[in-house]
Amino acid sequence: MSTPISVDHLVASVVARVAAREEKVSFQDVKARSRDMEPPRDACKALLSPGCSVIPELKRAVPYHGELGQWKSSEELARLAVSLEEVGVQLMACQTNPARFDSSLEDMQVIREAISVPMMCRDIIVDPYQIHEARCYGADAVPLQVQLLEQARLEALLDRIESLGMTAVLEVRSCGEVDRVLKAGGSVVAINAWSIDSDEMDRHAFAEISPGLPESVLRIAAGGIYSPRNLLSLASHGADAVLVGESVMGATDPSALARSLVAAGQHPACPSRKDC
C-alpha cells in the first residue's frame, strides 16, 4: 500500500495553486468573465436519462498508480472524448489538478470545445475563485468534497455554483456526510469508493450510503467500475450514473469499454430509479 497523503496537505496545495493563479488574473476579472460565458449545458438532463448513465473521467495519470495510456496533448484527449460521445456517453468529466492527475483546465477547455455533451470539472474546490475559473474554461458541473469543507463554506460554494447555472455535485465517502448534504440542499450526490488521501477503496460504499438519500437526489457512483457487471450491480443499489476514470483511460480500447458500459446502462434489464 502506498503512503497516504494528508488531507491538510491536499488542501494547502490547492490553496497555493489558486493564489498563484489569482496573482495573474484577479478574482474580479475571473468573476466578470464567467458571467459573460454562454449558458452551461444541462448536466442534470444526462443524469435523468433512463437507465444508468456513464461518465468517463479524462486524465493522464492517477495518484499511486501513475500514467494512464499515452495521452500527450489536449487534442489527443479531445479526440478520445469525441469517440466516447460517439458510443453514447452523455456527460463527461475532466480532472484539472496537474499535480495529481497530469491534466488541466486547458485540457478541459479543448475537450469541451470538441464535444456537445456537458462537462464536469473534477478538482478539489475550496475557493469561489475556482468556481468562476471553471466556468470560464467551460465547466457545466463542479464537485464539492463534503469531507474537506466546513458546513458554511459547503453551502456558500454550492450556492455559487448554482448561481452560475452549473450543476453542483456533492461528493461523499461516508454515511455521516449525508446529513450535511441534505442540510446544504444538494440535489446531486457522488458517492466515491476511493479514499481521498490514499489508494484504498471501499467497494461497499455506494450500497451502504445510497439508502440514506431521499428519492429526489440524483446519485453517481464513483470508483470500482471496471465492467458492465459492476455497473449493473451499482444500478441495482440506486445509481443513476457511474463515474469511470482509470478503467477507461487505462484500457487498450477505451471506446470499446465505454460502449459496453453504455450498452449495459441502457439495457432494458438495467435497474433504474427513473421513469422511462
Secondary structure, DSSP 8 states (H G I E B T S, - for coil): ------HHHHHHHHHHHHHHHHHHS-HHHHHHHHHTS-----HHHHHTSSS-EEEEEE-SEETTTEE-TT--SHHHHHHHHHHHHHTT---EEEE--HHHHS--HHHHHHHHHH-SS-EEEES---SHHHHHHHHHTT-SEEEEEGGGS-HHHHHHHHHHHHHTT-EEEEEESSGGGHHHHHHHT-SEEEEE-B-SSSS-B-TTHHHHHGGGS-TTSEEEEES---SHHHHHHHHHTT-SEEEE-HHHHTSSSHHHHHHHHHHHHHSTTS--SS--
